[in-house]
């Protein structure tokens, strides 16, 4: 018989951990001016991205995807609104502090590659590592490891002029991964790649996100990679046109 005067132990309540928000963007607007005309590229964007997620930004050309990505990375300053990255509000940082924050936390994959033409593939990556404090033989070995991950170890000493468009893109991707950034922002990373190479790069990004907690935000038109995304955000006419498609976070 249960003694009513004795407090009975209560069952433990399991509390699911809340995913960390790596990106929180609120009320983003962007207006570009040309003479007396103005163009509103973004019209009140709100966005949240969680740690370790792969987020795709999709939509027609000219919809504002790349502008949004550039604001999220602190390359552009929005006309209105604010962006919090890794708990830091970046839209009001000085240029010096913002540059340091980007260097320490973000890897960029640009559509135009942006490689130094006078440096080899390995040296392009080593330059990024040098800025992060990794130098000498350690930088060389790390660069070779990254080139091997993108299947370009045999092109380490080639200059960009001796590489194909797809090879330049893979060097740019390897450079973005230098120093293990917490956040990767990619603008059409598979655009210059064939289906095999493109899939290999996406699998590499997926591995980074799921095994190392790296968060990836990617502008893409490539519907073939939707299956690796945690969320897909559709952007059109400077607005998110519907609720983000969420493939894994709330799956049963």
C-alpha positions in Angstrom: 0.0 0.0 0.0 1.3 3.5 -1.0 1.9 5.7 2.0 0.3 9.1 1.1 2.7 11.0 3.3 5.7 9.8 1.3 6.5 11.8 -1.8 6.6 9.5 -4.7 9.4 10.0 -7.4 8.1 11.7 -10.5 9.0 10.3 -13.9 11.8 12.2 -15.7 10.8 14.5 -18.5 13.0 14.3 -21.6 13.6 17.7 -23.2 14.7 17.7 -26.7 17.6 20.0 -27.4 16.8 23.1 -29.4 18.9 23.4 -32.6 21.3 26.3 -32.6 20.4 29.1 -34.9 23.5 29.9 -37.0 21.7 32.5 -39.1 18.8 34.8 -38.1 17.9 37.4 -40.7 15.0 39.8 -40.0 13.3 42.3 -42.3 16.0 42.4 -44.9 15.4 44.9 -47.7 17.9 45.9 -50.4 17.5 48.8 -52.8 19.9 49.5 -55.6 20.1 52.9 -57.3 20.9 53.7 -60.9 20.6 57.4 -61.7 17.1 58.5 -60.7 15.8 54.9 -60.7 15.8 52.4 -57.9 15.3 48.7 -57.8 14.1 46.8 -54.7 16.0 43.5 -54.8 14.8 42.3 -51.4 11.4 43.0 -49.9 11.3 42.1 -46.2 13.1 38.7 -46.0 13.0 36.8 -42.7 15.2 33.6 -42.5 16.5 31.2 -39.9 19.2 28.6 -40.6 20.2 26.0 -38.0 23.5 24.5 -37.1 24.6 21.6 -39.4 21.8 22.2 -41.9 22.1 22.4 -45.7 19.9 25.2 -46.9 19.1 25.8 -50.6 18.0 29.1 -52.0 16.2 28.5 -55.2 14.2 30.6 -57.6 14.4 32.2 -61.1 17.3 34.3 -62.3 17.0 37.9 -60.9 14.9 36.8 -58.0 17.3 38.1 -55.3 19.0 34.9 -54.3 22.6 36.0 -54.8 21.9 39.4 -53.2 20.5 37.6 -50.1 23.5 35.3 -50.0 25.8 38.3 -50.2 24.0 40.1 -47.3 24.1 36.9 -45.2 27.9 36.8 -45.7 28.4 40.4 -44.9 29.6 41.3 -48.4 26.6 43.7 -48.9 25.0 45.8 -46.2 21.1 45.7 -46.4 19.1 48.9 -46.8 17.0 47.8 -43.9 16.9 44.8 -41.5 19.6 42.9 -39.7 21.6 39.7 -39.8 22.8 37.7 -36.8 25.5 35.1 -37.6 26.7 32.7 -34.9 25.2 35.0 -32.3 26.9 38.1 -33.7 24.9 41.0 -35.2 27.0 41.7 -38.3 25.1 44.5 -40.1 26.5 47.2 -37.7 30.1 45.9 -37.4 32.9 48.1 -38.6 34.5 47.0 -41.9 37.7 45.8 -40.1 35.7 43.7 -37.5 33.4 42.4 -40.2 36.4 41.3 -42.4 37.9 39.5 -39.4 34.6 37.8 -38.6 34.2 36.6 -42.2 37.8 35.3 -42.2 37.4 33.3 -39.0 34.0 31.9 -39.6 32.9 31.8 -43.3 34.0 30.0 -46.4 32.8 31.5 -49.7 32.3 29.7 -53.0 31.9 32.3 -55.7 30.4 31.6 -59.1 33.3 33.3 -60.8 36.0 31.3 -59.0 38.0 34.4 -58.0 41.3 32.6 -58.1 44.7 34.4 -58.1 45.9 33.9 -61.7 49.6 34.0 -60.8 49.3 31.3 -58.0 49.0 27.6 -58.4 46.0 25.7 -57.2 47.8 24.7 -54.0 49.1 28.3 -53.5 45.6 29.7 -53.9 44.5 27.5 -51.0 47.6 28.2 -49.0 47.0 31.9 -49.2 43.6 31.4 -47.5 45.3 29.3 -44.9 48.0 31.9 -44.3 45.3 34.5 -43.5 44.0 32.1 -40.9 47.4 31.7 -39.3 48.4 28.3 -40.9 51.7 28.7 -42.7 54.6 26.8 -44.2 54.6 23.0 -44.5 51.4 22.7 -42.5 49.6 24.9 -45.0 51.0 23.0 -47.9 49.9 19.6 -46.5 46.5 20.9 -45.6 46.1 22.4 -49.2 47.1 19.0 -50.7 44.6 17.2 -48.5 41.8 19.6 -49.6 42.7 19.2 -53.3 42.6 15.4 -52.8 39.1 15.8 -51.4 37.9 17.5 -54.6 39.9 15.0 -56.8 42.5 17.5 -57.9 45.7 16.4 -56.0 47.4 15.9 -59.4 46.8 19.5 -60.4 48.3 21.1 -57.2 51.0 22.9 -59.1 48.9 24.0 -62.1 48.1 27.7 -62.6 44.4 28.6 -63.1 45.0 29.2 -66.8 45.9 25.5 -67.2 42.7 24.3 -65.5 39.3 23.8 -67.0 36.3 25.7 -65.6 35.2 22.7 -63.6 38.7 22.3 -62.1 38.8 26.0 -61.2 35.5 25.6 -59.4 36.8 22.7 -57.4 39.9 24.6 -56.4 37.6 27.4 -55.3 35.6 24.9 -53.3 38.7 23.5 -51.7 39.8 27.1 -50.8 36.4 27.7 -49.2 36.9 24.7 -46.9 40.4 25.9 -45.7 40.6 26.3 -42.0 37.3 24.4 -41.3 34.8 27.4 -41.4 31.6 27.1 -39.4 29.6 28.4 -42.3 29.9 27.9 -46.0 28.1 30.2 -48.4 28.0 28.9 -52.0 26.7 30.5 -55.2 25.9 27.8 -57.8 28.8 25.6 -56.7 27.9 22.8 -59.2 27.2 25.1 -62.2 30.6 24.4 -63.9 30.7 20.7 -63.0 29.5 17.6 -64.8 27.0 15.4 -63.0 29.7 13.1 -61.4 31.9 15.9 -60.1 28.9 17.9 -59.0 27.5 15.0 -57.0 30.9 14.4 -55.4 31.2 18.0 -54.3 27.6 18.0 -52.9 28.4 14.8 -51.0 31.5 16.4 -49.6 29.4 19.4 -48.3 26.9 17.0 -46.9 29.6 15.1 -45.0 30.9 18.4 -43.6 27.5 19.4 -42.4 26.5 16.1 -40.9 29.8 14.9 -39.4 31.5 18.2 -38.5 28.5 20.5 -37.9 29.4 22.9 -40.7 26.3 24.9 -41.9 25.9 25.3 -45.7 23.7 27.9 -47.5 23.7 27.4 -51.2 22.2 29.3 -54.2 21.4 26.7 -56.9 19.2 26.0 -59.9 20.3 22.3 -59.7 17.2 20.3 -58.8 19.3 17.1 -58.7 20.7 18.1 -55.3 17.4 18.8 -53.5 17.6 15.4 -51.8 20.6 16.4 -49.7 18.9 19.6 -48.4 17.4 20.1 -44.9 15.5 23.1 -46.1 14.7 24.7 -49.5 13.7 28.3 -49.5 12.1 29.6 -52.7 12.8 33.2 -53.6 11.0 35.2 -56.2 10.7 38.9 -56.8 12.8 39.6 -53.7 10.5 37.7 -51.4 10.2 34.2 -49.9 7.3 32.9 -51.9 6.2 30.1 -49.5 7.1 28.5 -46.2 10.5 26.8 -46.3 10.3 23.2 -47.4 11.8 21.2 -44.5 12.9 17.7 -45.4 14.4 16.4 -42.2 14.1 18.6 -39.1 10.5 17.7 -38.4 10.3 14.3 -40.1 8.4 11.6 -38.2 
